[in-house]
Amino acid sequence: MKQRDIFWFWLPLFASWLLMTAEGPIVSAAINRLPNEVIMLAAQGIAVSLAVTIESPVINILATSTALVKDRASYLLVRRFTLHWIVLLTAVSILIAFTPAFDLVVRQWLGTPDEIADWVQPGLQIMIFWTAAIAWRRFLQGVMIHFNQTRKIAWGTAVRLLASGGTVIGLATLTSWPGVVNGATALMAGVIAEALYATVAIRPLLQNELAPHGRSDGTPLTYRELFWFHLPLAGTAVMVLLVQPLVAFSLARLERPTESLAAWPVIFQIMLLARAAALALPEAVIALTKGPATYQPIRRFALTLAGLVALAILLFTFSPLARFYLFDVQDMTADVGALAQGSLIYFLPFPVLTVLSMWLRGVLINGRKTTAVNLAMVINMVVTVVILALGLAARWPGLPTAAVALSLALLAEILYLGWRTQRFIPIFTTKMATRSL
């Protein structure tokens, strides 16, 4: 397998992630130009983090459908499985957004200041169908990736970005709605548009490779096998996305809580942009790993990608680009912008470590060793909680504490993933191995 073959398969997935991660900065830039921007940006960040946390069990439907949908029967089974998750998690969204559970979660558990919490609730109420749209399109995107139609993924994300960006700009220009209402409405418009595009884009596959009378691929997949394959991935995603509320919980209790909570979503968006290359990697690894002969080329590609990501984040942080982005593009206030810019240096290792973890996750998922991926995330969460707790006890600065917690936790996860994967492929040697995990 040649490096250019991996690159051209991965590139549309990267473009999709890059476009998707641009959505948050566009929305936050619009909110920053509306009244009461600090409160609105903090409320938007908490609303989005909660909505994404609720959807977390279906985030890895993308990996599940990429790995398991091979024929019409498996497509229908994974589709039914996805719909079951949609019903369950939409009910959870309604419960938190429209009942007293909101005060329990946002005010008591997260300790969100009242002036911010008052605006979180309308944002969550607008986003109650967020999980449904995300689950459906990730299921369909996984199918398209399996059948080497990754370009459609990038086009779908372009549709999403046009819908969300156009909506937030239009609402900011034509209405006097609060920033969090504009932002939540725009995000919903984007994910619904992308889900509709995926529904149309999958049709040629349903008429050909996944036609009702198409060929069957091996032993039929059972619901039980599907459940136990996906459950560790769902647990992993839940823990990944619990990190953002955990960080918000800590920031709300450390120095300068309002400014830190306003700066955190923008820093998180920068890190998401920096990690877009890494986040596109697992599905490429899953789809392209075809045996021992493919291990070394994919490893080489991942390590090269890690080096390029390191260079990119260094150039951004230590050049005028960071200041331009924070103060001109995002139009942040002087206090919040300075806090965000001064904290970026602490987050430098995070995108590079993400590349390594995503590569190893993809290898393990391809080998159907999803429990190992889940256990690695347990280690990640434990380290995150311990360091955040130490920061709270010692009253460390909020954003640097979050950066250290995230990076050290990811390093611990990589060490475990590397140990498990080394029993399957040679990470640091060129000799091929075929031993089972």
N, C-alpha and C positions, 0 to 999 in steps of 0.2 A: 504494500500500500504506500503510495507516494504522499508527501506532505501537501502537495497542491490538491490532491483528491480530498483529503481531510479538510483543508482550508475551504474549498468551495462548498462542501457539505455544511460546514460550520458557519460560514459567512452569513447566509440568510437568517439563521437562528440568532446570531450576534446582532444583525441589523434589527431584528424584531425586538430583542431586549433593549438595544440602544434607543430605539424609537419609544418603547414603552417607558423606559426610565426618564425620557425627556418630558413625559406627561406631567409628572410631579412638579418639576421646576416651572413649567408653563403656568400651571394652576397657582402655585405659590407666588410667582411673579405678579400675577393678576391680583391676588389677595393683598399683596404688599402695597398695591396702588389704590386700595380702597380704605375707607375710614376704619379706625380701631384695628390696625393691621396686626399688631403684636398679639392681641387677644385672639383675633380670628385665625391667625396662623397657628397658634398653639392649639386652639380647638380643632382646627382641621387636622393637625398631626395626630391628635388623640383619636378623633373619629375614624380616620383612615387606619390607624394601627389596630383599633378594635375590630373594624370590619374585616381587615386582612387576617387577624387572628381567628375570627369566626370561620373564615373560609379555609383556614390552613389544612384541614383534613383532605381537601380536594386539590390542593396545589400540585401534589405529586400524581394526580390522575394523568398528567402529561407523561410522566415516566412509565406509569402502569400501562397506559394504552400503547405507548411506543413499544414496550417490551412484549405485550401479550396479545394485541389485536393482530391476527394473522389471516383470518378468514371471516366469512359472514357470521358464523355462529359466535365466535369470540367477540366480534364487533357488537352484536346484539346483547350479549351478556354484559360486557363492560358498559354499554349504554344504559342498561337497566340498573346496574350498580351505581352509575353516576347519578341517575335520577333519584335513587333512594337517598343518596347523600344530599342532593339539592333540597329535597323536602325537609329532611331533618335539620339542616343548618339554616334554612330560611326561617323555620320555626324558632330557632335560637335567636336569630337576628331580630325577629319581631318581639320576642320576650324581653330582650335587653333594651330595645329602642322605645318600647311603648308601655312598659310596666315599671313598678318600683324597683325592679332589678337594676335599672339604670343607676339609681342613686347608690345602691350597694356596690356595684362594680366601679363606677367612675369616681364617685365622691369618697366612698369609704375605702375600697381596696386600693385604688390608684392614688387617693389623696389629692385629687385635682382641685385647685382653688375654685371657689364658687363662680368667680367672674369668667373663668374659662369653661367650667362644666356646664353652665347655662347655655352655651353655644355648641357644645358637643352633641347634645341630644338631637336638635334638628338635623345635624349632619348625618347622624346614624339613621334617623327615620327616613331620610331620602335614600340611603344606601341599603335598604333592607333586601333588595334583589341583587346586590353585588355578588354574593356567593353563587347564585343561580347562573348568572351570566358567565362568571369566571369558570365554574366547573364545566359547563357545557362546551365552551370554546377550547378549554385545555384538553378535554377528552378528544374532541375532533382534531385538534392540532397534533396530538400524539399519534393518531392514526395516519395523518398526512406525513409526519416525520418517518414513521415506519416504512411507508411506501415511497420515500425519497422525494417528497413534494415540499421541501423546506421553503422554497421561494414563496409559496402561498402564505406561509406564516408571516413573513416580512410584510407582504402586502396587507394582510389583515391588521397588523399593528399600525401600519400607515393609516388605514381607515379609522382605527381607534384614535390615533393622535389627532387627525383632522377633526373628528367629531368632538372630542373633549376640548381641544384647543379652541376650535371655533365657538363652542358653547360658552366657555368661560370668558372669552373675549367679548362675545355678543352680549352676555348677561352683564358684564362689567360696564359695557358701553351704554346699553339700552335700559338698564334697570337700576334701582337703588337697593337691591337685595343685599343683605349682609354677606361678607366675604365667604364664610363657611357654607352658606346656602349655595352661592355661586359655585364654589369649589366642588361640593358633593354632587351637585346636579351635573356638572361637567364630567366628573369621573364616571357617573352612571351612564351618561350618554355615550362615553367612549367604550365602555365594556359591552354595552348592549349592541352598539354598532359592530364591534369586532365579533361578537357571538353570531350575529346575523350573517356577516361575511363568511365565517367559517361554515355555517350551515349550507350556504350556497356553494362554497369552494369544495366541499366534500362530495358533492353530487356525482362528479365523474368517477370517483372511486367506488361509490355505491352501485353504479351502473356497470362497472367492469370488474376490478379485482374483488370487490365485496358484493357482487351481485347475488341474488337469492339462490341461484343454481350454480354458483362458482365452486371451485375445488375446495375441499377441506384440507387443512394443514395439520396432519398428525392427530394425536389424541385430543378429543374435545376438552376444552377448558371448563372446569366446574366453578360454581359460585363460591364454594368453600375454598378452592385453590386461589381464586381471585381475591377473596377476602383476606386470607392470611398472607398473600403476597403484598397487598396494598396496606394492610394495617400498620406494619412497622414504618412504612413511608408516611402514612398519615400522622403517626405519632411523632416522627421526625419533623414534619412540617409544623405541627402544633408547637413543638418546642422552639423551632427556629423563629416562628412569628411571635411567640411569647416574649422574646428578647426585647422587642420594641416597647411593649407596655412595662416590662421590668425596668428598662432604662428610664422611661417616663416617670415611673414610681420613684426611682432614686433621685432624678433631677428635681422632682417636686418637693423633695425633703432636704436638698442641699442648698448651698448659697445661690442667690439670684435665681430663684425658681422660675419666675415668669420669663426672664430673658433666656434662660437655658432651655425651657420648653419651646420657646419660639425659634431658637437657633437649631435645636435638635432635628426637626423635620428637614431643614435645608442641608445640614451636614449629612443626614441619612440619604437624601437624594443624591448628593455628590458621591457618596460611597456606592450607591446603587448604580450610578453612571460608570464609576470606576470598575465595578464588578460585573458589568454587562457581558464582557467577554467570557468571564468565568461561568456566569449563570447559563450561558448558551452551551456549555461544554457537556453536561451529563447526558443529554439526549443524543448528542453526536457520538459520544463514547458508546452508549447503549446500542445505537443503530449500526455503528461501524465495526464493533468488536466481533470478529467472526472466527476467532481461534488464536492460538499462540503466535501465529505469524503477524497478527495485527497489533500485538501488545506494545512492541518496541516503537513503531511509528507513532502510535497514539501518545505514548509516554513522551516522546521527543516533541511532539506538537504541544502538549500541555506545558512542558518545561519552558519551551520557547515563548509561549503565551504568557507565562508568569513573568519572565524577564521583560517583555514588552509592556505589560501592565505596570510593573514597578517603575519603569522609565516614564510612562505617561503620568502617573500620579505624582511623581517627583517634580516633573516639569510644571504641572498645574499648580502645585502647592507653593513652589519657590519662585514662581514667575508672577508678573502682574496679572495673569489670568485669574487667579483666585480672588484678588481684590475687585477686578472688573466684574466677575460673575456675581459676587456677593453684593456689591454696592451699586452697580449699574444695571445688570440684568435682573437681579432679585430686588433691587431697590430697598435693601434692609436698612433699618435705623442704625445710627452710629454705634450705639451700645451693643445691640444684638449682632450686627455685622462684625464688629471687632472681636466679640466673644467667639463667633463661629470661625473667623479666620485664624485666631490664635490657637484654636483647638485642633485645626486640621492636621498639624504635624503629628499629633498623637495617634491619628488614624492611618498613618502611612502603611503599616504592615498589613492592614486588614484586607485590601483588595488582592494582594499577592497571595496571601494564605488562602483566600477563597478559591483561587484557581486550582491550587493543589487539592483542596478538599473536594471540589466538584469533580475533578478527574477521578479521584479514588472512589467517590460515591458512584459514578457512572460504571466503573469496572465492577463493583460489587453488585449493583442492581442488575447488570447484564448477566452476572453469574447467579442471579436469584438469591443473593445473600442479603436480603433487605433487613434482616434482624441486626446484622452487624452495623448497618448504616444507622439504625435506630439507637443502638447502644452507644455509638460514637456521639450522637446528639445528646444522649443522657449525660455523658462526660462533659460535653460542651456546656450544657445548662448548669450543671453542678459548679463548674469553675466560674461561670458568669455570676451566679447567685452569691458564691463565696466572696468574690472580689467586690461586687456591689455592696454586700453587707459590710465588708471591711471599710469600704469608702464611707458608708453611712456612719459607722461607729467612730471612725477617725476624723470625720468631717472633711474629707478630701474634696478638691474642686470637682464639680459635677461632670462636665464633659470629658476632661482627661481621665476620670475614673471609668466612665463608660467605654472610652477607647481602649484602655488597658484591659478591662474585663472582656471585651469582645475579641481582642487579638489573642490574649492568652488562652481563652476558651477555645478559639478556633485552632490554635496550635496544639492543644491537648487532643482535640478531635482528630487532627491530621495524624498525630503520632499513633493513635489507636487504629485509624483506618489503614495507615501504612503497614502496621504490624499484621493486621488481618489480610490485607491485600498481598503482602510479600509472600504469603503461603500459596498464593494463586499465580502471581506474575512476579518477575524480578524487577524491582523498582530501581535499584542502584547498580544492577549488573546487566550485561547484555545477553547472558545465557537465558534461554527460554525454559520455562517451567510449566508443567501442566498439572501439578498437584491440586487436589481439591481443597477448598477452604474447609 
